[in-house]
């Protein structure tokens, strides 16, 4: 329903005027000139006899009433019409950088039929449904047409977050996400809810499962932004990513223009965030998992908590690094931060991390307990060639990583292969000097493109630079002959592909279809090669014991297995339903958008990051059973993530004979983290008493404010692996001097357990609070020999 006296139109009605504006903006030099041109444009558009108005959001319960979404009518195989040849890149009609093609060319007759059949729409992050011509009247509104699988839509979110932080609904601005699905799995409301949580979307989102508004406005690409005036009148459109400057320019001048005319209202929209109703959980949308084959530890990308976990086989956390909030900071474990990390790889106590939304590759040194950046500059890159030193090379949304070997004479893992989802390519980072196929010798630290033109397509080619990928999201390596290749989960083409390690040739394995431009050849079909169908697979792993590839067929909620020799693809586990059932066998068990997997225990176990179930599932490939890995912490773990705070324990009384060791003063500023490493030695021939509570406590007599929000105590379970104690200086300090007391209690006995005793020691650490920020405060070692 359009507003009275308005006409409901498509985006094409804006094309002539906005194209003229954008050409004029190219010649503008100063900000005042640009502001003036946009203001004059608004005067022109606002003076049209009839508004170009968006249709009203359909009312009613929609899918919540029990009716399912109407399926997308299939296009004839290989007959999808080509996209339009756009007039000018980045204009109102031309998709800008990173626009994903849509099904916009479905015949008009078919669109009309679907339009008549549509029901009401479901809303998220709001107290109730929203009306364009009631609730949004008097607002400048940005409609974001997106689909949650699309990397270009993900790239746009930081721009929208920044806009929301600049202008609120009180200022007259509101952003509304219009989710218009590409894949059938994305039409399901619960899956859209999960995506909103993963990407921290806090504005209202409407699930337009049948793309009714998309079709009425003739939107053609993901993402597309449409900016509305206070009457629901269309003012601007921006297609694709990379329009941050225009987005801020257009919205700020639109707010000014309509405020000058008294048409902006400051009423608030009822926001009710879905994330506020979630119970606490050890994991939140874990994206990837890998295993250290030396120690059998697992490394988990706890993506939703923005951290990396290192856990033992029983699920006990050894390290928690980063989180719970997103950030981009190197340094000690206690202060380092990540932003939605995905791929992880571990070797020799070094973990590499695809820090996806920071557009970085990070390095975690478990021995030094430090995090550093080895590739990327922290800003999304557009370079599709690379070749610079890692920390100087811009990269874009790395999604997965795996170790590999170059052509150097010394056979060692000296390459980090990167699934660069943001530029639709496979890149390489040189961990040491080495040689890539058909490349000259490369220096250590070089980061460059290996395969993929950068065009989003499903194109196989003997020349790696002429091949095309579509959001590669999973990698696994089969280094042995006859395979000698990378397996790639190419999510947007719904295929698994191979990249030769000998010459870089890119070949098809399963899924998709022969037309390289058709990114809609998805489904859930077991079969051989091109006859098999997948739906947005995100993960792959190689089982060298059985010569098989396991695939996380994410949007089909299944784990599939592929024989690379015969190209036969079959379902291994999962029913196709998005749920969380631990059945008696593989086929009865269910998953919810699994995103990553890895092989452990000499090929016996398959670990699965069951992303939307917030779990790591363990599949025993011999007994065909599924279990859940319990993730829990011990007091000796370095944990900075979001676990429920424990109640303050009662401080035991130190023996009168306990030594009191006064340490040298330490200077620190508010917000900095201090670390204290216990280095205690027991008398020869003794051991800690099993079951006795050896422990440490923090106290600060007269300065209790110092301990607010800290972990005040912990257990000491092993002399060979003693805990590191962390203390973050509060932001609001009530005194410039304080003394932190660290009390340690050890229960130990002789080797034959004939005699047991308890010893205590007190370490007194004077603190000097200063405004001078120090780059690095070395850990304080608490040494004592009993």
Secondary structure, 3 states (H helix, E strand, C coil): CCCCCCEECCHHHHHHHHHHHHHHHHHCCCHHHHHHHHHHHHHHHHCCCCCEECCCCCCCCHHHHCCCCCCCCCCCCCCCCCCCCCCCCCCCCCCCCCCEECCCCCCHHHHHHHHHHCCCCEEECECCCCCCCCCCCCCEEEEEEECCCCHHHHHHHHHHHHHHHHCCHHHCEEEEEEECCCCHHHHCHHHHHHHHHHCCCCCEEEECCCCHHHHHHCCCEECEEEEECCCCEEEEEEECCCCHHHHHHHHHHHHHHHHHCCCCCCCCCCECCHHHHCCCCCCCCCCEEEECCCCCCEEEEEHHHCEEEEECCCCEEEEEEECCCCCCECEECCCCECCCCCCEEEECCEEEEEEHHHCEEEEEECCCCEEEEEECCCCCCCCCCEEEEHHHCCCCCEEEEEEECCCCCCCCCCEEEEEEHHHCEEEEEECCCEECCCCCEECCCEEEEEECCCCECCECECCHHHCEECCEEEEEEECCCCCCEEEEEEHHHCEEEEEECCCCCEEEEEECCCCCCCCCCCCCECEEHHHCECCCCCEEEEECCCCEEEEEEHHHCEEEEEECCCCEEEEEECCCCECCCCCCCCCCCCECCCCEEEEECCCCEEEEEEHHHCEEEEEECCCCEEEECCCEEEEEEECCCCCCCCCCCCCCCCCCCCEEEEEEEEEECCCCEEEEEEEEECCCCEEECCCCCCEEEEECCCCHHHHCCCCCEEECCCCCCCCEEEEECCCCCCCCEEEEEEEEEEEEEECCCCCEEEEEEEEEEEEEECCCCCCCCCCEEEEEEC
